[in-house]
Amino acid sequence: MPSFKIDVSTAVVFVATAPEPKVKNFATGERTVNAEGKPMSTVGLLVSDEGEGNLLKVTIPENGYPEGLAPGMPVKVIGLKAKDWENEFNGQKRHGIAFSAVAITPVA
């Protein structure tokens, strides 16, 4: 499925939830990795632009953010993309939008 770039150049972005490891298999604890084999994490971001705010759960490589990223910190998001997904689990179809980024850096 195609992915779409999201322009956040005019947005104000804050960390809503600290990064957590993204788990592929909860039974085994296996981590999700990207195409380069880097472990992935998820971070909650509050994105505010043009009078509207949205909370996004963004997947990012562990080497794409600094240690100490904490809720309330203003950040810049590099390479934010959205990709739709669909799967079937226990006979029920599910769908949504997954967000990913290349990096997150603190704003000075």
MMTF fields as JSON, N, C-alpha, C and O atoms, coordinates in Angstrom:
{
  "mmtfVersion": "1.0.0",
  "mmtfProducer": "UNKNOWN",
  "numBonds": 431,
  "numAtoms": 432,
  "numGroups": 108,
  "numChains": 1,
  "numModels": 1,
  "chainsPerModel": [1],
  "groupsPerChain": [108],
  "chainIdList": ["A"],
  "bondAtomList": [4, 2, 8, 6, 12, 10, 16, 14, 20, 18, 24, 22, 28, 26, 32, 30, 36, 34, 40, 38, 44, 42, 48, 46, 52, 50, 56, 54, 60, 58, 64, 62, 68, 66, 72, 70, 76, 74, 80, 78, 84, 82, 88, 86, 92, 90, 96, 94, 100, 98, 104, 102, 108, 106, 112, 110, 116, 114, 120, 118, 124, 122, 128, 126, 132, 130, 136, 134, 140, 138, 144, 142, 148, 146, 152, 150, 156, 154, 160, 158, 164, 162, 168, 166, 172, 170, 176, 174, 180, 178, 184, 182, 188, 186, 192, 190, 196, 194, 200, 198, 204, 202, 208, 206, 212, 210, 216, 214, 220, 218, 224, 222, 228, 226, 232, 230, 236, 234, 240, 238, 244, 242, 248, 246, 252, 250, 256, 254, 260, 258, 264, 262, 268, 266, 272, 270, 276, 274, 280, 278, 284, 282, 288, 286, 292, 290, 296, 294, 300, 298, 304, 302, 308, 306, 312, 310, 316, 314, 320, 318, 324, 322, 328, 326, 332, 330, 336, 334, 340, 338, 344, 342, 348, 346, 352, 350, 356, 354, 360, 358, 364, 362, 368, 366, 372, 370, 376, 374, 380, 378, 384, 382, 388, 386, 392, 390, 396, 394, 400, 398, 404, 402, 408, 406, 412, 410, 416, 414, 420, 418, 424, 422, 428, 426],
  "bondOrderList": [1, 1, 1, 1, 1, 1, 1, 1, 1, 1, 1, 1, 1, 1, 1, 1, 1, 1, 1, 1, 1, 1, 1, 1, 1, 1, 1, 1, 1, 1, 1, 1, 1, 1, 1, 1, 1, 1, 1, 1, 1, 1, 1, 1, 1, 1, 1, 1, 1, 1, 1, 1, 1, 1, 1, 1, 1, 1, 1, 1, 1, 1, 1, 1, 1, 1, 1, 1, 1, 1, 1, 1, 1, 1, 1, 1, 1, 1, 1, 1, 1, 1, 1, 1, 1, 1, 1, 1, 1, 1, 1, 1, 1, 1, 1, 1, 1, 1, 1, 1, 1, 1, 1, 1, 1, 1, 1],
  "groupList": [{"groupName": "MET", "atomNameList": ["N", "CA", "C", "O"], "elementList": ["N", "C", "C", "O"], "formalChargeList": [0, 0, 0, 0], "bondAtomList": [1, 0, 2, 1, 3, 2], "bondOrderList": [1, 1, 2], "singleLetterCode": "M", "chemCompType": "L-PEPTIDE LINKING"}, {"groupName": "PRO", "atomNameList": ["N", "CA", "C", "O"], "elementList": ["N", "C", "C", "O"], "formalChargeList": [0, 0, 0, 0], "bondAtomList": [1, 0, 2, 1, 3, 2], "bondOrderList": [1, 1, 2], "singleLetterCode": "P", "chemCompType": "L-PEPTIDE LINKING"}, {"groupName": "SER", "atomNameList": ["N", "CA", "C", "O"], "elementList": ["N", "C", "C", "O"], "formalChargeList": [0, 0, 0, 0], "bondAtomList": [1, 0, 2, 1, 3, 2], "bondOrderList": [1, 1, 2], "singleLetterCode": "S", "chemCompType": "L-PEPTIDE LINKING"}, {"groupName": "PHE", "atomNameList": ["N", "CA", "C", "O"], "elementList": ["N", "C", "C", "O"], "formalChargeList": [0, 0, 0, 0], "bondAtomList": [1, 0, 2, 1, 3, 2], "bondOrderList": [1, 1, 2], "singleLetterCode": "F", "chemCompType": "L-PEPTIDE LINKING"}, {"groupName": "LYS", "atomNameList": ["N", "CA", "C", "O"], "elementList": ["N", "C", "C", "O"], "formalChargeList": [0, 0, 0, 0], "bondAtomList": [1, 0, 2, 1, 3, 2], "bondOrderList": [1, 1, 2], "singleLetterCode": "K", "chemCompType": "L-PEPTIDE LINKING"}, {"groupName": "ILE", "atomNameList": ["N", "CA", "C", "O"], "elementList": ["N", "C", "C", "O"], "formalChargeList": [0, 0, 0, 0], "bondAtomList": [1, 0, 2, 1, 3, 2], "bondOrderList": [1, 1, 2], "singleLetterCode": "I", "chemCompType": "L-PEPTIDE LINKING"}, {"groupName": "ASP", "atomNameList": ["N", "CA", "C", "O"], "elementList": ["N", "C", "C", "O"], "formalChargeList": [0, 0, 0, 0], "bondAtomList": [1, 0, 2, 1, 3, 2], "bondOrderList": [1, 1, 2], "singleLetterCode": "D", "chemCompType": "L-PEPTIDE LINKING"}, {"groupName": "VAL", "atomNameList": ["N", "CA", "C", "O"], "elementList": ["N", "C", "C", "O"], "formalChargeList": [0, 0, 0, 0], "bondAtomList": [1, 0, 2, 1, 3, 2], "bondOrderList": [1, 1, 2], "singleLetterCode": "V", "chemCompType": "L-PEPTIDE LINKING"}, {"groupName": "THR", "atomNameList": ["N", "CA", "C", "O"], "elementList": ["N", "C", "C", "O"], "formalChargeList": [0, 0, 0, 0], "bondAtomList": [1, 0, 2, 1, 3, 2], "bondOrderList": [1, 1, 2], "singleLetterCode": "T", "chemCompType": "L-PEPTIDE LINKING"}, {"groupName": "ALA", "atomNameList": ["N", "CA", "C", "O"], "elementList": ["N", "C", "C", "O"], "formalChargeList": [0, 0, 0, 0], "bondAtomList": [1, 0, 2, 1, 3, 2], "bondOrderList": [1, 1, 2], "singleLetterCode": "A", "chemCompType": "L-PEPTIDE LINKING"}, {"groupName": "GLU", "atomNameList": ["N", "CA", "C", "O"], "elementList": ["N", "C", "C", "O"], "formalChargeList": [0, 0, 0, 0], "bondAtomList": [1, 0, 2, 1, 3, 2], "bondOrderList": [1, 1, 2], "singleLetterCode": "E", "chemCompType": "L-PEPTIDE LINKING"}, {"groupName": "ASN", "atomNameList": ["N", "CA", "C", "O"], "elementList": ["N", "C", "C", "O"], "formalChargeList": [0, 0, 0, 0], "bondAtomList": [1, 0, 2, 1, 3, 2], "bondOrderList": [1, 1, 2], "singleLetterCode": "N", "chemCompType": "L-PEPTIDE LINKING"}, {"groupName": "GLY", "atomNameList": ["N", "CA", "C", "O"], "elementList": ["N", "C", "C", "O"], "formalChargeList": [0, 0, 0, 0], "bondAtomList": [1, 0, 2, 1, 3, 2], "bondOrderList": [1, 1, 2], "singleLetterCode": "G", "chemCompType": "PEPTIDE LINKING"}, {"groupName": "ARG", "atomNameList": ["N", "CA", "C", "O"], "elementList": ["N", "C", "C", "O"], "formalChargeList": [0, 0, 0, 0], "bondAtomList": [1, 0, 2, 1, 3, 2], "bondOrderList": [1, 1, 2], "singleLetterCode": "R", "chemCompType": "L-PEPTIDE LINKING"}, {"groupName": "LEU", "atomNameList": ["N", "CA", "C", "O"], "elementList": ["N", "C", "C", "O"], "formalChargeList": [0, 0, 0, 0], "bondAtomList": [1, 0, 2, 1, 3, 2], "bondOrderList": [1, 1, 2], "singleLetterCode": "L", "chemCompType": "L-PEPTIDE LINKING"}, {"groupName": "TYR", "atomNameList": ["N", "CA", "C", "O"], "elementList": ["N", "C", "C", "O"], "formalChargeList": [0, 0, 0, 0], "bondAtomList": [1, 0, 2, 1, 3, 2], "bondOrderList": [1, 1, 2], "singleLetterCode": "Y", "chemCompType": "L-PEPTIDE LINKING"}, {"groupName": "TRP", "atomNameList": ["N", "CA", "C", "O"], "elementList": ["N", "C", "C", "O"], "formalChargeList": [0, 0, 0, 0], "bondAtomList": [1, 0, 2, 1, 3, 2], "bondOrderList": [1, 1, 2], "singleLetterCode": "W", "chemCompType": "L-PEPTIDE LINKING"}, {"groupName": "GLN", "atomNameList": ["N", "CA", "C", "O"], "elementList": ["N", "C", "C", "O"], "formalChargeList": [0, 0, 0, 0], "bondAtomList": [1, 0, 2, 1, 3, 2], "bondOrderList": [1, 1, 2], "singleLetterCode": "Q", "chemCompType": "L-PEPTIDE LINKING"}, {"groupName": "HIS", "atomNameList": ["N", "CA", "C", "O"], "elementList": ["N", "C", "C", "O"], "formalChargeList": [0, 0, 0, 0], "bondAtomList": [1, 0, 2, 1, 3, 2], "bondOrderList": [1, 1, 2], "singleLetterCode": "H", "chemCompType": "L-PEPTIDE LINKING"}],
  "groupTypeList": [0, 1, 2, 3, 4, 5, 6, 7, 2, 8, 9, 7, 7, 3, 7, 9, 8, 9, 1, 10, 1, 4, 7, 4, 11, 3, 9, 8, 12, 10, 13, 8, 7, 11, 9, 10, 12, 4, 1, 0, 2, 8, 7, 12, 14, 14, 7, 2, 6, 10, 12, 10, 12, 11, 14, 14, 4, 7, 8, 5, 1, 10, 11, 12, 15, 1, 10, 12, 14, 9, 1, 12, 0, 1, 7, 4, 7, 5, 12, 14, 4, 9, 4, 6, 16, 10, 11, 10, 3, 11, 12, 17, 4, 13, 18, 12, 5, 9, 3, 2, 9, 7, 9, 5, 8, 1, 7, 9],
  "groupIdList": [1, 2, 3, 4, 5, 6, 7, 8, 9, 10, 11, 12, 13, 14, 15, 16, 17, 18, 19, 20, 21, 22, 23, 24, 25, 26, 27, 28, 29, 30, 31, 32, 33, 34, 35, 36, 37, 38, 39, 40, 41, 42, 43, 44, 45, 46, 47, 48, 49, 50, 51, 52, 53, 54, 55, 56, 57, 58, 59, 60, 61, 62, 63, 64, 65, 66, 67, 68, 69, 70, 71, 72, 73, 74, 75, 76, 77, 78, 79, 80, 81, 82, 83, 84, 85, 86, 87, 88, 89, 90, 91, 92, 93, 94, 95, 96, 97, 98, 99, 100, 101, 102, 103, 104, 105, 106, 107, 108],
  "secStructList": [7, 7, 3, 3, 3, 7, 7, 7, 6, 6, 7, 3, 3, 3, 3, 3, 3, 3, 3, 3, 3, 7, 3, 3, 3, 6, 6, 6, 6, 3, 3, 7, 5, 7, 6, 6, 7, 7, 5, 3, 3, 3, 3, 3, 3, 3, 3, 3, 3, 6, 6, 3, 3, 3, 3, 3, 3, 3, 3, 3, 3, 4, 4, 4, 1, 7, 6, 6, 7, 7, 6, 6, 7, 3, 3, 3, 3, 3, 1, 7, 3, 3, 3, 3, 3, 3, 3, 3, 3, 6, 6, 3, 3, 3, 3, 3, 3, 3, 3, 3, 7, 1, 3, 3, 3, 3, 7, 7],
  "xCoordList": [0.837, 0.0, 0.881, 1.95, 0.465, 1.285, 1.303, 0.392, 2.348, 2.416, 2.415, 2.75, 2.038, 1.913, 2.701, 2.63, 3.458, 4.201, 3.233, 2.228, 3.547, 2.743, 3.617, 4.684, 3.166, 3.909, 3.569, 2.447, 4.545, 4.353, 5.242, 5.545, 5.653, 6.573, 5.954, 6.688, 4.634, 3.989, 3.35, 2.757, 3.46, 2.823, 3.718, 4.94, 3.068, 3.752, 3.558, 2.433, 4.67, 4.603, 5.224, 6.316, 4.509, 4.981, 4.945, 4.109, 5.855, 5.815, 4.643, 4.545, 3.764, 2.637, 2.952, 2.629, 3.586, 4.006, 5.43, 5.805, 6.206, 7.611, 7.724, 6.81, 8.842, 9.04, 9.003, 9.517, 8.38, 8.323, 8.693, 8.404, 9.319, 9.652, 8.388, 7.367, 8.458, 7.339, 7.526, 8.553, 6.53, 6.611, 5.84, 4.688, 6.493, 5.875, 5.054, 3.953, 5.602, 4.949, 4.974, 6.025, 3.808, 3.746, 4.02, 4.496, 3.725, 3.966, 5.458, 5.885, 6.257, 7.697, 8.504, 9.672, 7.865, 8.582, 9.407, 10.18, 9.244, 10.012, 9.7, 8.54, 10.77, 10.647, 10.395, 10.832, 9.693, 9.517, 10.793, 11.365, 11.245, 12.427, 12.04, 11.102, 12.774, 12.515, 13.296, 13.941, 13.233, 13.893, 15.401, 16.026, 15.996, 17.442, 17.782, 18.952, 16.781, 17.023, 17.132, 17.528, 16.791, 16.856, 15.594, 14.492, 15.732, 14.56, 13.718, 14.245, 12.399, 11.477, 10.853, 10.737, 10.453, 9.744, 8.528, 8.413, 7.612, 6.48, 6.507, 6.905, 6.078, 6.013, 4.716, 4.319, 4.063, 2.854, 3.222, 3.993, 2.672, 2.95, 1.648, 0.666, 1.643, 0.528, 0.929, 1.886, 0.191, 0.489, -0.617, -1.786, -0.242, -1.205, -0.887, 0.233, -1.89, -1.702, -3.051, -4.057, -3.06, -4.26, -5.45, -6.573, -5.199, -6.264, -6.795, -7.797, -6.138, -6.588, -5.442, -4.3, -5.751, -4.728, -5.072, -6.237, -4.061, -4.255, -3.189, -2.028, -3.592, -2.653, -2.324, -3.216, -1.049, -0.606, 0.333, 1.201, 0.163, 1.098, 2.03, 1.599, 3.297, 4.253, 5.321, 5.886, 5.583, 6.647, 7.928, 7.929, 9.02, 10.299, 11.445, 11.355, 12.524, 13.67, 14.272, 14.275, 14.776, 15.364, 16.51, 16.741, 17.228, 18.331, 17.846, 18.664, 16.516, 15.959, 15.486, 14.844, 15.794, 15.42, 16.447, 17.084, 16.598, 17.59, 17.072, 15.866, 17.995, 17.641, 17.055, 17.484, 16.103, 15.526, 14.329, 13.836, 13.854, 12.66, 11.502, 11.207, 10.836, 9.826, 8.58, 8.646, 7.445, 6.202, 6.352, 6.983, 5.75, 5.788, 6.891, 6.852, 7.876, 8.986, 8.53, 7.877, 8.868, 8.6, 9.631, 10.819, 9.174, 10.052, 9.79, 8.761, 10.747, 10.617, 10.56, 11.341, 9.628, 9.469, 10.018, 9.648, 10.893, 11.52, 10.968, 10.989, 10.475, 10.018, 8.741, 8.631, 7.772, 6.509, 5.692, 5.501, 5.216, 4.412, 3.199, 3.213, 2.157, 0.959, 0.76, 0.989, 0.336, 0.091, -1.152, -1.246, -2.103, -3.286, -2.973, -2.1, -3.702, -3.489, -4.839, -5.833, -4.831, -6.028, -5.585, -4.67, -6.235, -5.956, -7.206, -8.205, -7.127, -8.233, -7.706, -6.68, -8.416, -7.997, -9.22, -10.204, -9.17, -10.295, -11.589, -12.661, -11.478, -12.65, -13.18, -14.191, -12.519, -12.966, -11.962, -10.757, -12.48, -11.612, -11.36, -12.266, -10.104, -9.697, -8.923, -8.293, -8.975, -8.233, -7.903, -8.498, -6.954, -6.561, -5.461, -5.185, -4.838, -3.721, -2.539, -2.663, -1.396, -0.167, 0.731, 0.897, 1.303, 2.201, 3.628, 3.869, 4.57, 5.98, 6.795, 6.361, 7.986, 8.893, 10.308, 10.607, 11.18, 12.598, 13.303, 14.136, 12.952, 13.618, 12.741, 11.862, 13.018, 12.404, 13.532, 14.342, 13.589, 14.638, 14.03, 13.026, 14.617, 14.107, 14.278, 15.23, 13.343, 13.435, 14.176, 13.851, 15.169, 15.962, 15.176, 15.689],
  "yCoordList": [-1.178, 0.0, 1.241, 1.233, 2.281, 3.487, 4.238, 4.107, 5.018, 5.895, 7.338, 7.621, 8.232, 9.635, 10.486, 10.28, 11.449, 12.371, 13.328, 13.728, 13.693, 14.656, 15.866, 15.741, 17.029, 18.266, 18.845, 19.293, 18.83, 19.398, 20.627, 21.011, 21.234, 22.371, 23.579, 24.397, 23.721, 24.856, 24.457, 25.298, 23.198, 22.686, 22.866, 22.975, 22.894, 22.833, 21.395, 20.902, 20.728, 19.309, 19.122, 19.618, 18.397, 18.075, 16.577, 15.884, 16.072, 14.665, 14.498, 15.215, 13.557, 13.252, 12.056, 12.057, 11.037, 9.866, 9.497, 9.568, 9.109, 8.755, 7.532, 6.709, 7.409, 6.249, 4.935, 4.829, 3.941, 2.586, 1.602, 1.853, 0.497, -0.514, -1.007, -1.25, -1.152, -1.703, -3.214, -3.704, -3.944, -5.394, -6.039, -5.696, -6.969, -7.692, -8.875, -9.136, -9.586, -10.781, -10.691, -10.851, -10.435, -10.269, -11.57, -11.54, -12.713, -13.999, -14.255, -14.788, -13.868, -14.124, -12.887, -12.991, -11.697, -10.459, -9.966, -9.017, -10.611, -10.235, -8.797, -8.397, -8.029, -6.623, -6.478, -7.308, -5.425, -5.059, -4.392, -3.563, -4.748, -4.123, -3.58, -4.069, -2.558, -1.999, -2.781, -3.782, -2.321, -3.013, -3.12, -4.043, -2.18, -2.207, -3.032, -3.125, -3.633, -4.447, -3.661, -4.219, -2.38, -1.537, -1.737, -1.752, -1.891, -2.018, -0.741, 0.365, -0.923, 0.197, 0.507, -0.364, 1.763, 2.221, 3.007, 3.384, 3.256, 4.127, 5.282, 5.125, 6.436, 7.628, 8.353, 8.433, 8.876, 9.661, 11.117, 11.69, 11.722, 13.121, 13.903, 13.43, 15.098, 16.027, 17.003, 17.76, 16.989, 17.844, 18.888, 18.548, 20.159, 21.252, 22.164, 22.659, 22.384, 23.226, 23.795, 23.086, 25.068, 25.757, 25.573, 25.344, 25.673, 25.605, 24.222, 24.083, 23.197, 21.829, 21.012, 21.132, 20.178, 19.33, 17.864, 17.479, 17.044, 15.607, 14.853, 15.261, 13.758, 12.879, 11.735, 10.996, 11.584, 10.53, 9.581, 10.012, 8.294, 7.285, 6.998, 6.461, 7.354, 7.314, 6.253, 6.184, 5.432, 4.429, 5.044, 5.701, 4.819, 5.437, 4.499, 3.791, 4.483, 3.648, 4.133, 5.33, 3.197, 3.572, 4.567, 5.378, 4.513, 5.458, 6.784, 7.626, 6.978, 8.182, 9.213, 10.193, 9.009, 10.0, 9.974, 8.951, 11.112, 11.171, 10.531, 10.439, 10.103, 9.588, 10.736, 11.882, 10.436, 11.456, 12.178, 13.143, 11.733, 12.327, 12.099, 10.955, 13.18, 13.058, 13.868, 14.823, 13.487, 14.224, 15.714, 16.123, 16.512, 17.966, 18.64, 19.855, 17.874, 18.46, 18.862, 18.077, 20.094, 20.45, 19.773, 19.747, 19.226, 18.482, 18.828, 19.405, 18.46, 18.547, 17.109, 16.26, 16.842, 15.505, 15.507, 16.35, 14.569, 14.467, 13.235, 12.127, 13.449, 12.342, 11.67, 10.446, 12.442, 11.862, 11.368, 12.089, 10.127, 9.515, 8.814, 8.399, 8.695, 7.946, 6.825, 7.006, 5.678, 4.527, 3.801, 3.484, 3.538, 2.81, 1.319, 0.814, 0.624, -0.808, -1.491, -0.869, -2.801, -3.612, -5.032, -5.54, -5.679, -7.085, -7.757, -7.103, -9.061, -9.815, -10.549, -11.227, -10.409, -11.027, -11.662, -10.976, -12.974, -13.717, -13.492, -13.351, -13.459, -13.31, -11.897, -11.682, -10.932, -9.543, -8.736, -8.79, -7.98, -7.095, -5.836, -5.261, -5.432, -4.207, -3.355, -3.871, -2.05, -1.148, 0.131, 0.43, 0.866, 2.115, 2.796, 2.464, 3.757, 4.497, 4.375, 4.632, 3.983, 3.874, 5.065, 5.413, 5.678, 6.811, 6.39, 5.65, 6.865, 6.583, 7.828, 8.716, 7.879, 8.997, 8.47, 7.394, 9.255, 8.915, 9.3, 8.553, 10.485, 10.984, 12.015, 12.64, 12.165, 13.199, 13.887, 13.228, 15.222, 15.956, 17.045, 17.649, 17.306, 18.364, 19.739, 19.968, 20.631, 22.013, 22.813, 22.733, 23.579, 24.344, 25.499, 26.247],
  "zCoordList": [0.0, 0.0, 0.0, 0.611, -0.658, -0.728, 0.604, 1.422, 0.798, 1.976, 1.487, 0.337, 2.37, 2.021, 2.997, 4.208, 2.468, 3.316, 3.985, 3.396, 5.223, 5.961, 6.248, 6.85, 5.82, 6.025, 7.401, 7.635, 8.301, 9.634, 9.832, 10.962, 8.721, 8.798, 9.486, 10.04, 9.472, 10.129, 11.456, 12.13, 11.835, 13.053, 14.275, 14.173, 15.422, 16.708, 17.19, 17.258, 17.523, 17.893, 19.277, 19.555, 20.137, 21.473, 21.678, 21.098, 22.509, 22.901, 23.867, 24.862, 23.57, 24.45, 25.348, 26.536, 24.765, 25.543, 25.154, 23.983, 26.134, 25.912, 25.0, 24.953, 24.275, 23.4, 24.174, 25.288, 23.55, 24.102, 23.003, 21.833, 23.351, 22.334, 21.624, 22.268, 20.31, 19.525, 19.47, 19.0, 19.951, 20.052, 18.901, 18.636, 18.232, 17.113, 17.623, 17.136, 18.608, 19.14, 20.667, 21.288, 21.267, 22.716, 23.464, 24.599, 22.84, 23.504, 23.681, 24.705, 22.671, 22.738, 23.122, 23.495, 23.027, 23.302, 22.125, 22.258, 20.964, 19.769, 19.371, 19.267, 19.15, 18.759, 17.267, 16.469, 16.9, 15.506, 15.026, 15.734, 13.824, 13.225, 11.855, 11.226, 11.395, 10.065, 9.01, 9.322, 7.767, 6.655, 6.846, 6.325, 7.592, 7.854, 9.089, 9.461, 9.73, 10.911, 12.2, 13.223, 12.182, 13.389, 14.227, 13.677, 15.554, 16.423, 16.354, 16.236, 16.43, 16.333, 17.689, 18.552, 17.858, 19.046, 18.599, 17.433, 19.543, 19.258, 20.251, 21.405, 19.776, 20.61, 20.278, 19.115, 21.301, 21.096, 20.873, 21.642, 19.82, 19.509, 19.427, 18.855, 20.0, 19.85, 18.768, 18.929, 17.65, 16.505, 16.409, 16.23, 16.529, 16.484, 15.312, 15.184, 14.45, 13.273, 12.844, 12.822, 12.507, 12.025, 12.962, 12.513, 14.265, 15.255, 15.559, 16.259, 15.043, 15.273, 15.851, 15.408, 16.844, 17.441, 17.27, 17.369, 17.014, 16.852, 17.62, 17.665, 18.216, 18.901, 17.958, 17.541, 17.621, 16.705, 17.423, 18.183, 17.185, 17.668, 16.494, 15.474, 16.635, 15.532, 15.801, 16.893, 14.792, 14.873, 14.33, 13.289, 15.056, 14.704, 15.081, 16.084, 14.291, 14.674, 15.998, 16.286, 16.792, 18.085, 17.94, 18.837, 16.82, 16.635, 16.036, 15.667, 15.935, 15.338, 16.336, 15.956, 17.618, 18.634, 19.762, 20.013, 20.439, 21.512, 22.8, 23.029, 23.613, 24.933, 25.758, 25.623, 26.585, 27.45, 26.847, 27.433, 25.698, 25.092, 26.062, 26.408, 26.508, 27.556, 27.218, 26.443, 27.8, 27.561, 27.85, 28.825, 26.965, 27.108, 26.313, 26.116, 25.852, 25.091, 23.701, 23.014, 23.267, 21.87, 20.974, 21.295, 19.852, 18.962, 17.503, 17.151, 16.675, 15.224, 14.716, 15.145, 13.797, 13.241, 11.82, 11.003, 11.535, 10.214, 9.498, 10.033, 8.284, 7.448, 7.922, 7.852, 8.403, 8.866, 7.67, 6.691, 7.769, 6.71, 7.318, 8.477, 6.509, 6.879, 5.864, 4.668, 6.351, 5.483, 5.996, 7.182, 5.1, 5.534, 5.617, 4.911, 6.494, 6.666, 6.867, 7.242, 6.599, 6.798, 7.075, 6.428, 8.04, 8.296, 8.853, 9.154, 8.981, 9.549, 10.769, 10.703, 11.886, 13.138, 13.769, 14.046, 14.0, 14.581, 13.805, 14.394, 12.483, 11.639, 11.501, 10.832, 12.118, 12.024, 11.223, 11.472, 10.251, 9.48, 10.293, 10.897, 10.285, 10.982, 9.994, 9.072, 10.194, 9.314, 10.078, 11.114, 9.549, 10.183, 9.406, 8.253, 10.063, 9.481, 10.429, 11.626, 9.89, 10.67, 10.328, 9.159, 11.354, 11.164, 11.482, 12.436, 10.679, 10.924, 10.63, 9.897, 11.216, 10.98, 10.945, 11.464, 10.319, 10.232, 11.531, 12.045, 12.055, 13.271, 13.984, 13.39, 15.276, 16.096, 16.845, 17.497, 16.753, 17.436, 18.314, 17.935, 19.48, 20.358, 19.686, 18.94, 19.969, 19.49, 20.561, 21.745, 20.132, 21.106, 21.67, 22.502]
}
